[in-house]
């Protein structure tokens, strides 16, 4: 019986540590930086996401010094992912006042998904000039089909059970 409890304790420790590490470990992001006539544009997107978790993609606009009022529009599309907000999002920048656009991304299935981000400058007459297009690749992962949230909860639960078990074993020895 003693060996079975040791095996169970090791299994709980392994499940707990693996679930917590995988569920909370920071995931890599990719960054692009481009300089245009009116502003510097920086894009940060996740390369890897956990199944069911929400990740963010951001575009930062930093207007050049002395630039008059300028308006930008950006649209992020990712096939197979939930993107919020959908469609084009615009921002108006005053001179020397940076702005950030943020999208929430969620993968409901594992796999590799492709998408793109388009950035436009809106001219005073309402027409648009395409400044750039960034191809995007997202990998949505899971462990044995378990989402990030479930892995975190299983990890915490397993470590809690292990803690109670260790507490009961060592408290009975004193």
N, C-alpha and C positions, 0 to 999 in steps of 0.2 A: 504494500500500500504506500509505503514511503516513496518508492521510486515513481509511482503514478502521480503523486502530489508534486514531486519535483518536475516531472515532465509537464504537468498542467501549469505550474508556476512559470516555467520557461516559455511555454506557449503563450500565456497571458502577457508576459514581458515582451515577447517578440511581436505579438499582435498590437500591443499598446504602443510600443516605441515606433513600429512601422507606420501605424495609423496616424499617430501624432506628427511624426516627421514628414510623411508624405502630405498630410492634410494642411500643415502650416508652413512648409518650406517655401520661401519666396521663389516665384517662377520667373524665368528670364523674359526680358522685354527687349524689343529692337527699337533703335532710335535712328531717325533720319534727320538731317539738318540741311536746309536749302536757303540760299539768299536770293531774294528778288529785288526789283527796283524799289518797292515800297516797304518791304519788311523782311525779316528773317522768320522762317517757318521751321518749327521743330515738331516732329511726329514721334510719339512713343506708343507702341502697340505690343501686346503680349504675344510671345511666340508660342507659348504652351499654356493651356488652361486645364483646370480640373473639370471633369464632368459635373454639370449642374451648378458650378460656381459662376459668379459674375466677375468679370475682369473689366478694366477700363482702358480705353484708348484715348489719347489726348493729342490735340494740335495746339501749339502755342504760337501766337503771332506777336512779334516784337517789331513795331514800326521803327524805321530809321529816323534819326534825329532830323527835325525840320520837315518831316513828311506831313502834308495836309491831311484832312479827314479822308480815310480810305476804308473801303468796305470789301470784305472777303466772304466767300462762300465755300463750304466744304461738304462733301458727302462721302460717307463710309458705307460700303456695301460688302457684306461677307456672306457668301452662299452657304447655307446650312447652319448659320448662327443667328440667334436673336440679337438684333441691333436696335438700341434705343438711344436717341431718337432716330426714327427712320427718315429718309429723305435728306434734302439739303438743309444745312444750318448756316446761318450767316451771322457775321459780327462786324460792327463798325468800330474802327480804331481812330482815336484822336492821336495827335502827335505825341510820341513818347509814352503812350499808355498801352502796355501789352494786354493781351486777352487770350483766354484759353477756351477751346471747345472740347467737350468731353462726351464720349459715347460709352454706354454700358454694353458689354458683349456677354452672351451666355450660350454655352454649348450644351444641347440636350442629347447629343449622340457623340460617341467617340469617333475619331478619324482625323484626317487632314482636310482642312477647308481653305478655299482660296477666296480672295476678295480684292478690293482696291479702295484707295482713298483718292478723290479728286479735289484739287484746290483751285479755286477761281478768284480772280479779282473782278469786282463789279465796278464798271465804269460809271461816271456821272449820268450818262444817257440811259443807263439800265442794261446795257449789253455786258456780256461776260468775256473775260480772257482766261483761257486755261493756263494756269501757272505750272501745274505738275500733276502727275498721276503716279501713285506709289502702289506697286503690287504687294499684296499681303498674303501670308500663309499662316494659318493657325492650326495647331495640333491640340485636339481635345483628348485628354487621357483619363483613364480610370484604373483602379486596381481591382481585378476580378469583377469588373462591372459595377463597382461601388463608386458613388459620387464622392466628391471632396468632403461634403458635409457629413455624410454617413461615416466615412473613414475617420474623420476627426472625433465623432461621437464614439465610435467603436474603440478607438485608441484611448480616449479618456476613460471610458467604461472599463476596458481591460486593465489599465494601470490602476484604477480605483479598486477593482477586485483584487489585484495583486497586492496593493497596499493593505487592504483589510486582511487578506490571507497572511501576509508577513506579520502584521500586528498581532493576529491571533496566535501564530506560531511562537513568536518571540515573547509575548506577554505570558504565555502558559509556562515558559521555562523559568520565570522568576518567581 
